Amino acid sequence: MSILALIIALVAIIVATLALVIQNRHIAKTAAQQEAWERAQQSHLRTWAIQQERHITDLETRFTAEFKEIHEARRKWGDNRRHTVRDVGTRLSGGSHKVALRARTGLHPAH
C-alpha cells in the first residue's frame, strides 16, 4: 500500500498545486480589476474637479460682470440725482429771484 499512498499523496500535491495556481490567477485578476476601478475613479474625480473649476470660473465671470453693471447703474443714478438736485436748486433760486422782484415791484402773481 505504500505505492498507493504515494500515488494518493502525489495526486493530492498536484490537486493542491492546481488549486493554488487557480487561486493565484483569480487573485491577480481581482487585483487588476481593482486597479482598473481605482484608475477609473481617479479619472472621474479629475474630470469632476475640472468641471467644478470651470463652473466656478464661469460664476466668477458672471458675478463680476453683474457687479460692474450694478456699479455703473448706481453711478449713473447718482449722476442723474445730482443733476436733478442742481436743476431743482437752479429753478428754485430763479423762482426766489422772481418772488423778490415781484415783492419789490408790488406785482403779485395772478390767481
Buried (B, 14 or more C-beta within 10 A) or exposed (E): EEEEEEEEEEEEEEEEEEEEEEEEEEEEEEEEEEEEEEEEEEEEEEEEEEEEEEEEEEEEEEEEEEEEEEEEEEEEEEEEEEEEEEEEEEEEEEEEEEEEEEEEEEEEEEE
